[in-house]
């Protein structure tokens, strides 16, 4: 049976604020009870400074109540009525945010944090102190994916087939290589992954659509010679033939903490293929670095042939995913059909339910998303229609500050925003950036900045 999903807070490797602590006084281990009374959860378009109030009770006495905004403490009060004032909403990106309150009693016991999920009004595009600027321009008509090397280089893919290297802030004139891709709708050069030891092996992996032998998607490997491909293409895996439908190709790639190559494949607009073990469509696939199939894959003993690469199933169009470098947790973004966009927790043998379910579900045998938002805002306080971009914030240098470390960034192509999931928000999302454009992918660079592919350029968000 599939394991039940665990809270996003735990998956992110961070603790919920003020989770119950052991008593520091004799004989009292009962935590206080707290309720955030203002603002009300669901309050919309707050502006200016926001007054926070809470009620708290405890048999031994309440010592203080702390108030939080998106996981950062904004005030505390040691006596009833418990009150604080949050900073002006003008300092934060317009959109969804979370206020929290937690109480400590005189024995040192902490309550769980209680939350109010709200929206901030206005048109603020970035948090105070952050900037977004074009980093490089001149990519092909559409940048599709981006990967960061430990040495600071960025590898960006153009849908039309070129792999471009950005080095020391400059887009190199000569492409790393250019592939003869089959274009159309969501076809083309879609994914890229750098081997964990790229500084030694120089290996670069790609996922693209080819017409060779009939339309299908392919996984190949190149060995670099400096900033260009220094050897012929190694074709590792040819995926199944595509139908006339040109959408739902997936294409995300990354190496997991186990050193295996993980690849997401869309359902090719045929949802019936997503749950079955007789097709690699609508799946997460897992390979050895040379393209062979690991014998410990979850369906190795029941699937046959190339289908033994299946690691998880029941996905519609998983265009992006990421691993948390610290915890190894995998989050998969699955583009929805008519109602929901999903973030799913990836684990061996998971079934995410497509096409039988979409969005939150209690269906037996289906792993529900750890987070989902609707194409219309209610009840998630924000809306979007195509989830893209996947990046955990764990760079060598935390340019954004400690409160962002471990957060999961994701974007929406249609609505043009970037949000983040943080455990300090109770697993909810907080608005981070409004681009006003159509982002396609995200990556955290070695310098701690967040890089965003938009159209024919890469933008840099920094603090």
N, C-alpha and C positions, 0 to 999 in steps of 0.2 A: 504494500500500500504506500502511496506517496506520503512523504512527511508533510505535516502541516506547516504553512509558512510561519515564520517568527516575525516579531515586530520589526519595522524598518529601523527603529532605534538600536536594537541589538545587532542587526545586520551591519549597520554602519560602524560597529565597533566602539561606540560611545555609550555612555550611561545617560539615562534620563536624569534631568536635573533633580537634585534633592530626593533621590530615591531613598527609601527608608534606611536609616543607619542604625547601628547598634546603640543601645542606651549607654550614656556615660554616667548615669546616676543609678544608685542601687534600687532594684525592684521595679523599675519602670521601663518597659520596652514597647509601650503602646504609642504609636505616633499620633500627632495631632491631626485634626480634620480641617481642611481649608477649602474655601469656595471663592473663586474669582467672581465678584458680583458686578463689576463694571470694567471694561465694556462688555456687552453681551456677546456671546459667540454668535457669529453670523452677521455682526454689524458691518455695514457697507460704507465705503467712501469716507472714512474718517480723515479729517484734516486738522492741521495744527497740533498743539500739544494735547495729549490724551491723558485724562485723569483715570487712575487705576484704584480700585477699591476691592477689598477682600474681607470675608469673615473667617475667623479661625477659632477653634475651640480645642481644649485639652484638659484632661482631668487634673493634671499637675500644674498647668499654667502654660500659656504660650509665651515664648521668649521673643520671637520676632517673625515677621513675614517678609519674604523677599519677592520682588517683582521682576519679570524678565520680558524682553522683547526679542524674538527669534533666538532665544537661548542666551542672551547677554543680559546680565543684571542691570536694571535701570533704576532701582531704588529699593529701600527696605524701611520698615517701620516696626518699632518695638512696643507700641501701645495701640489699643483699639481706640477709634476705628482705624483699621489698617489702610494706609493710603500712600500713593506715590504718583508722580507725574512723569510720563514717558516723554522723551525728546520729540521735537516736531516731526511730523510725518514727512516734511520736506527733505529730511535727511535720508530717507529710505525710498527705494524704488516703489512706484505705484503698483498696487496689486495685493496679493494675499500675504498675510503675516500672522504671527501667533504671539499673543501675550500669555504669560504664565505667572502663577503664584505658588509658592511653597512655604510651609510654616515649620518652625523648629520649636520644640517645647523646652522647658527648663531643664529636662533630663538629657537633652541633646538628641532626641529623636526627631527625624525629619519626616514630614508628610511626603506623599507623592505630589508631583506638580499637577495642578489643574490648569487647563488651557482654555483660551477663547480665541477662535480663529476668525479673523476679520479681514477687511480690505482697506487699503489706504487709497484715497482719491488722488486726483491730479494726474500729471504726465511726467513725473520724475523718472528718468531713464536709467539711472545708476545710483547706488548708495553714495552718500557723501564721501569724498576723498578718492573715488574711483574714476578712471578715465577709460574710454574706448576709442582707439584710433586705428585707422588702416595701417597694418603692419607691412604687407606687400600687396601690390596689385599686379595685374597682367597675367593672371592664370587664364585657362581656357574659359569658355562660356559658363561653365558650372564646375566649381570645386565640390567633390563628393566626400572625401575622407581625408584625415590628417593624422599623422603619428609623430611622436616626439622621441628623439634619440637622447641618450644621457649626455652627449657632448653639446647639446643645445640646438642641433639641427632639427628642422621640421621637414617631413616628407608629406607633400600634399598631392592628391590625385585629381586629375581633370577627367570629367566624365568621358571626354573624347579620346582618352587613352594615354595621355602623358603623365609621368610621375615627375614632379618638380621638387627640387631641394631648396630650402630656405636656409641660408648659412650666414651667421653674423648679421641678421636682419636684412639680407639681400636675397632676392629671388634669382638663383643662378640661371644664366641664359640657356645653358644646355640642359635639356631634361635628363633625368637619371636614365630613363628609357621611355620609349613610346610603343604602346601595344596596338595592334590592329583590331580594335574592338567593334562589336556589332552594336550600333546605337539604336535608340528608339524608346520613347517614354522613360521607363526606369531602368533601361539597359545601359551598359557601358562599363567603364572602369569604376568599380563601386567600393572596393575595400583595400586596405593595406595594413600590414603588421610587420614590425621589426623584430628580428630574433632577439631573445634576451641577451645574447652575447654579440650584438651587432658590431661592437668595437673590435671584436676578434674575428668573427665569422663573416661579417659584412652581409648577412643574408636579409633580403627583403622579400616579403610574401605579398601577393596580390590576388584579388578576386575580380574577374571581369567576364563580360559576355562576349562569346566568340561565335563566328559563323562556321568555323572549321568543323567539318563533319556534321553540320546541322546546328541550328541555334541552341546553345547551352551555355551555362556558366562554368568557369574554370578556375582552379587554384594553381598558381605557379610560383616559382621561387627564382630569385636572381641573387647572384653574389656580386657585391659592389667592389669597384676599384676606385677608391676615393669617393667622389660624389657622382659617379656614373656606374652603370651596370658594366661589369668587366667580363662577363661570360654569357653564354647563350641562355635563353629561358629554359628552366627545368619545369616541365609540366608534371604536376604532382597528382592532381585529381580532376577528372572531368565529371561534372554533375549531370543529372538526367536531362534529356532533351526538353526544350521549352515548347509550350504550345504557342498559338498565335498571340496569346495575351502577352503584352510587353511589360507588365507591372508585377509587383510583389517578388522581387528577386533577392531581398535581404542584402547580404554582402559584407557584413561586419566581420572583422578578424582580430584576434588577440591571442597572445600566449598566456596561459594560466599559470598559477603558482606551481603547478606540477610539471611545467616545461612542455606541455602539450599545446597544440594549435587548435583553438576553438573557432568555429565558423558558423554564422547564421545564414539560413537559406529560407526565402519566402515560399509561399504556397503556390506561386505562379497563377494566382487568381482562381485557384481550385481548392476550396477549403476542405474538400473530402480527403485530400492527400495529407493534411497536417497531422491527424492522429495515428495514421497507420504506419506499421513498421516495414512496409513493402515499398516505401518511397522516402527519399531524403528531402522532399519538399516540406516546408513548414517546420523545420527542425533546427536544433543546435547540433552540429557535428563536432567530433573530437578526433584529432589525428596526431600521430607522431610527427616530429618536424620533417621527416622525409616523405610524408604523405601516406605512410602505412597506417593501419588501424590498430590501436591499442587493444590488447586482448581483455583488459579489465573494463572496457566500455560496458555500460549497464545492460545493453541488449545484445551483446556479442553472442550469447548462447542461444538466443531465440530468433534473431534476424539472420539474414543470409547475405553473402557477398558484400558489396559495397555498403549495404544498409547497416552493417555492423558498426559503422561510424556514428550512428545515431546516439546522441547523448541525452537529449531532451526533445519533447515534441509538443504539438498543439499550438503552434504559432502562426500568425497570419503574414506579417511582413516585419520581421525583426531587423530593422535597418541598422541599429546601433546597440552596443553593449559595452560594458567595462568591468574589469576586476579591480577591487580595492587592493592596492599594493601591500597594505599592512595585514588585513584580515583574510584576503583571498576570496572574499564574497563577490559574487557575480550578479550584476543587475542587467536585465535585458529589457530594452525598450521595444514594445510591439505596437506598430501602427494599427489603429483600430478601423472598423468599418463605418458604422453610422452613429455610434453613441460614445464609446469609451476609448481612451488611450491608456496603455498599461505600462507599468514598470514591474517586472517579474524577477523574483529571486531564482537564480539558476542553480540547480543541483542535479546530480545524476539520476536519470529516470523520470524526471518531472514531466507532467502532462499539464499544459496551461489551458487546455479546454477548447481551443478554437477548432471547428466552427460552432460547437454546441454552446459555448458560453463566450461572453465578452464583458470585461469589466468585473466588478465585485461579484463573487459567487460563493455558494455553499454546496455546490454540486459535489457529490461523493466522487473521490478519485481525481479531482481536479485541484491543482494548486492555484489558489486565487492570487491575483496581483497584490504585491505589498503596498502599491500605491496606484491610483487611477484617477483620471480627471475626464470630464465630459466635454462633448462638443458644444453644449450649452452650459453656462456657468453653474447653475444650481445642481447639486448641493455642494460643489467643490470650491466655490468662490472664484474660480477662474476657469477659462475655457481654452481649448485649442483643438486642432484637427489632425495633426501629424507629428508625433513625437520623434525627435531626432537628437543626436548629440548625447554622449555618455562619457562622463569624466569624474573620477573621484579626486578630491583635492588633498593630495599627500605629496607635495613637491619637496625637494631637498631644502628649500628655503621657503617658509610660509609667508610669501609676499602679502597675502590678503590679511594675515593675522591669525592668531591661534583659534579664534572662534569659528573659523571656516575649515579648519583641518578635519578631514574625514567626511566632509559634506559631499554629496553626490549632485553634480550639475547635469541638467538636461534642458533641452530646448524644444520649441515647437515651430516647425517650418511655416505653417499657415499663419499663426498668430504673431510670430516674430519675437517671442520673448525667450528669456533664459531664467529658469528657476533653480532652486537647490533644495534637496532634502537633507535635513539635519536631525539627528536624534534629539537634540535639545528642543526641537519643535514638536516633540511627541510623534515624530515620523511624518509630520505634515510638510508642506512645501512653503517656501518663502520666495517672493519675487526678488530677482537679482538684477536683471537687465531687460530693458525694452529696446529692441533693435530697430523696429519699424521696417524691417526687411525680412528676408527668408533665410535664416541660418540653416545649414545642413549638417554641421558636425562641430565637435568640441574636443580640445585636448589641453591638458595642463602641461606647460613647458617646464624644462629644467630650471628656469629662472623664477618659477612660481606664478607666472602670468597665465591667464586663460586665453587660449587662441580659438577663434571662431571662424569657420569657413562660411562666407556669404558671397554668392555669385562668383565673380572672378577674382576675389581677393581673400586675404586672411586678416582679420582684425585682432588686435591685442587689447585685452582688458587687464588693467594693472592698478595698483594703489601706490 
